[in-house]
Amino acid sequence: MHSLVTMTHRILLMIIFWLPLTVEAQHHQIATLKYRGGGDWYANPTALPNLVRFANEHIGTTISRQIATVEVGSSQLFNYPFVYMTGHGNVVFSNQEAENLRNYLVAGGFLHVDDNYGLDLYFRREISKVFPDHELIELPFSYPIYHQAFSFPDGPPKIHEHDGKPPQGFGIFYEGRLVLYYTYEVDLGNGWEDQAVHGNPEEVRLNALQMGANILQYVFNRQEPKP
């Protein structure tokens, strides 16, 4: 009986998630994930609008430049095919929030987590509540997310230097589908922000925007092999 209820719940979640995606593409909207714990979930406020504008202009997406904000535990999470999480500090997911995020991802949602420096320890701790039976694994450089409209044969680009570590991209797979992509020691959001904010050279900003466009294209194409 429990397995039947679980399966029914999952089917209903998938229906709820995919219904908004059957409307025309210009109605697509993405969101920033708001979480508890004291970390600055609101960091890099100009990042996503700039990324969406770049993607719409260069790879033909038609995503709204009005970026939503959605809480981890909210049922509204299911309205967005792509959710972005960033910050520098602490993250706390309640059991209900962890379950809601898991249900969203299992039902077809996608989360991009971009460590803005200082997020890693807390994110890894909390994501283990969401997927206690799945580990973050580093994606090979050959993985399709690095080879969409733009090619990154060496994996994610280094945008902002912190501790001299190489940039890395990790993922969590559920039943063969990448549901979460985590950029560490990359700081894509800094490159997406207005140039005046961080003063990054235009070449660095372009790399960040192109990698971000790849992520969006990958998510909306929804075609991927197993790792």
Phi, psi and omega per residue, in radians:
M1 nan -0.758 -3.134
H2 -1.058 -0.751 -3.121
S3 -1.140 -0.608 3.124
L4 -1.169 -0.742 3.105
V5 -1.108 -0.733 3.130
T6 -1.080 -0.773 3.134
M7 -1.126 -0.738 3.114
T8 -1.087 -0.737 3.119
H9 -1.055 -0.756 -3.119
R10 -1.146 -0.724 3.124
I11 -1.079 -0.751 3.123
L12 -1.103 -0.707 3.119
L13 -1.107 -0.703 3.140
M14 -1.142 -0.676 3.104
I15 -1.118 -0.806 -3.135
I16 -1.040 -0.716 -3.080
F17 -1.233 -0.771 -2.991
W18 -1.432 -0.340 3.118
L19 -0.992 -0.781 3.120
P20 -1.099 -0.382 -3.082
L21 -1.490 -0.059 3.125
T22 -1.514 -0.178 3.075
V23 -1.382 3.057 -3.071
E24 -1.122 2.678 -2.991
A25 -1.059 -0.509 -3.079
Q26 -1.176 -0.189 3.113
H27 -1.561 -0.096 3.101
H28 -1.097 2.390 3.092
Q29 -2.426 2.496 3.095
I30 -1.949 2.941 -2.999
A31 -2.463 2.710 2.961
T32 -1.628 2.384 -3.125
L33 -1.501 2.166 3.088
K34 -1.720 2.177 -3.095
Y35 -2.246 2.882 3.128
R36 -1.678 2.998 3.069
G37 2.066 -0.235 3.104
G38 1.802 -0.198 3.101
G39 -1.226 2.681 -3.076
D40 -1.493 1.373 3.120
W41 -1.042 -0.369 -3.060
Y42 -1.581 0.166 -3.120
A43 -1.053 2.722 3.080
N44 0.975 1.028 -3.042
P45 -1.131 -0.428 -3.141
T46 -1.580 -0.041 -3.003
A47 -1.134 -1.024 -3.062
L48 -1.137 -0.722 3.067
P49 -1.022 -0.696 3.111
N50 -1.167 -0.706 3.131
L51 -1.115 -0.785 -3.139
V52 -1.083 -0.758 3.112
R53 -1.053 -0.764 3.133
F54 -1.094 -0.811 -3.113
A55 -1.116 -0.734 3.124
N56 -1.086 -0.649 -3.105
E57 -1.359 -0.571 -2.947
H58 -1.918 -0.383 3.130
I59 -2.190 0.109 2.996
G60 1.415 0.249 3.037
T61 -1.242 2.806 3.130
T62 -2.293 1.067 -3.088
I63 -1.658 2.455 3.106
S64 -1.110 2.422 3.078
R65 -1.458 -0.044 3.019
Q66 -1.464 1.851 -3.066
I67 -1.527 2.219 3.128
A68 -1.458 2.841 2.977
T69 -2.085 2.273 -3.095
V70 -2.369 2.389 3.128
E71 -1.418 2.605 -3.061
V72 -0.988 -0.693 -3.041
G73 -1.602 0.110 -3.047
S74 -1.488 2.525 3.038
S75 -1.171 -0.342 3.118
Q76 -1.152 -0.280 3.125
L77 -0.947 -0.603 -3.063
F78 -1.261 -0.099 3.125
N79 -1.439 -0.147 -2.995
Y80 -2.128 2.145 -3.138
P81 -1.257 -0.327 -3.095
F82 -2.433 2.237 3.118
V83 -2.238 2.429 -3.056
Y84 -2.001 2.337 3.138
M85 -2.202 2.308 3.106
T86 -2.583 -3.096 3.126
G87 2.463 3.073 -3.103
H88 -1.992 -0.273 -2.919
G89 -2.267 -2.533 -2.961
N90 -1.218 2.571 3.088
V91 -2.299 2.369 3.067
V92 -2.351 2.161 3.012
F93 -1.902 2.229 2.975
S94 -1.268 2.980 3.099
N95 -1.054 -0.708 3.129
Q96 -1.136 -0.723 3.131
E97 -1.142 -0.739 3.128
A98 -1.093 -0.719 3.125
E99 -1.159 -0.717 -3.138
N100 -1.118 -0.746 3.124
L101 -1.142 -0.714 3.101
R102 -1.085 -0.813 3.137
N103 -1.044 -0.705 3.105
Y104 -1.065 -0.806 -3.101
L105 -1.227 -0.709 3.115
V106 -1.129 -0.611 -3.094
A107 -1.336 -0.171 3.096
G108 2.299 -0.026 3.141
G109 -1.325 2.972 -3.120
F110 -2.437 2.351 3.116
L111 -2.101 2.177 2.967
H112 -1.824 2.102 3.112
V113 -1.874 2.186 -3.062
D114 -2.142 1.800 -3.122
D115 -1.134 2.083 -3.139
N116 -1.634 0.252 3.132
Y117 1.649 1.938 -3.135
G118 1.794 -0.022 -3.116
L119 -1.544 -0.447 -2.891
D120 -0.947 -0.942 -3.077
L121 -0.997 -0.790 -3.064
Y122 -1.307 -0.688 3.117
F123 -1.097 -0.821 -3.126
R124 -1.060 -0.681 3.115
R125 -1.099 -0.791 -3.049
E126 -1.360 -0.572 -3.131
I127 -1.208 -0.395 3.074
S128 -1.186 -0.375 3.016
K129 -1.291 -0.585 -3.107
V130 -1.300 -0.803 3.137
F131 -2.265 1.310 -3.125
P132 -1.129 -0.338 -3.086
D133 -1.837 0.171 3.116
H134 -2.296 2.384 3.141
E135 -1.777 2.663 2.943
L136 -1.238 2.239 3.110
I137 -2.155 2.507 3.135
E138 -1.287 2.278 -3.138
L139 -1.350 2.440 3.057
P140 -1.178 2.672 -3.122
F141 -1.110 -0.320 3.121
S142 -1.424 -0.085 -3.046
Y143 -1.124 2.510 -3.020
P144 -0.997 -0.451 -3.129
I145 -1.070 -0.398 3.119
Y146 -1.612 0.007 -3.057
H147 -2.433 1.031 3.040
Q148 -1.724 -2.183 3.103
A149 -1.097 -0.524 -3.108
F150 -2.155 2.511 -3.075
S151 -1.787 2.296 3.055
F152 -2.202 1.420 -3.031
P153 -1.148 -0.280 3.123
D154 -1.872 0.348 3.114
G155 1.478 -2.849 -3.053
P156 -1.106 2.471 -3.120
P157 -1.325 2.623 3.068
K158 -1.456 2.086 -3.085
I159 -1.845 -0.730 -3.083
H160 -2.380 2.209 -3.087
E161 -1.454 2.356 3.087
H162 -2.211 -1.212 -3.019
D163 -2.053 0.265 3.130
G164 1.293 0.265 3.133
K165 -1.570 2.686 3.129
P166 -1.257 2.637 3.062
P167 -1.218 2.469 -3.126
Q168 -2.401 2.609 3.055
G169 -2.172 2.124 -3.114
F170 -1.963 2.812 3.111
G171 -2.510 2.802 2.921
I172 -2.102 2.269 -3.141
F173 -1.889 2.415 3.024
Y174 -2.172 2.050 -3.095
E175 0.869 0.779 3.061
G176 1.459 -0.072 -3.112
R177 -1.858 2.300 3.070
L178 -1.250 2.038 -3.101
V179 -1.883 -0.288 -3.105
L180 -2.526 2.324 3.076
Y181 -2.153 2.214 -3.045
Y182 -2.099 2.041 3.087
T183 -1.727 2.163 -3.053
Y184 -2.152 2.339 -3.077
E185 1.030 0.572 3.136
V186 -2.031 -1.008 3.108
D187 1.173 0.913 3.135
L188 -0.998 -0.679 -3.091
G189 -1.006 -0.615 3.086
N190 -1.106 -0.620 3.119
G191 -1.333 -0.433 3.106
W192 -1.378 -0.419 -3.078
E193 -1.130 2.871 3.052
D194 -0.902 2.460 -3.068
Q195 -0.981 -0.604 -3.089
A196 -1.187 -0.331 -3.052
V197 -1.234 -0.846 -3.081
H198 -2.019 -0.195 3.122
G199 1.202 0.432 3.127
N200 -1.159 2.489 3.035
P201 -1.022 2.655 -3.093
E202 -1.048 -0.598 3.121
E203 -1.108 -0.692 3.126
V204 -1.174 -0.769 3.112
R205 -1.076 -0.696 3.135
L206 -1.105 -0.734 3.095
N207 -1.033 -0.765 -3.137
A208 -1.111 -0.795 -3.123
L209 -1.152 -0.681 3.116
Q210 -1.157 -0.717 3.097
M211 -1.139 -0.704 3.083
G212 -1.090 -0.716 3.093
A213 -1.085 -0.683 3.067
N214 -1.017 -0.752 -3.127
I215 -1.075 -0.822 -3.141
L216 -1.101 -0.768 -3.137
Q217 -1.092 -0.729 3.115
Y218 -1.052 -0.800 -3.114
V219 -1.112 -0.795 -3.067
F220 -1.339 -0.398 3.055
N221 -1.317 -0.628 3.098
R222 0.978 0.682 3.065
Q223 -2.191 2.088 -3.078
E224 -2.706 2.589 3.026
P225 -1.526 2.989 3.001
K226 -1.268 2.697 -3.126
P227 -1.174 nan nan
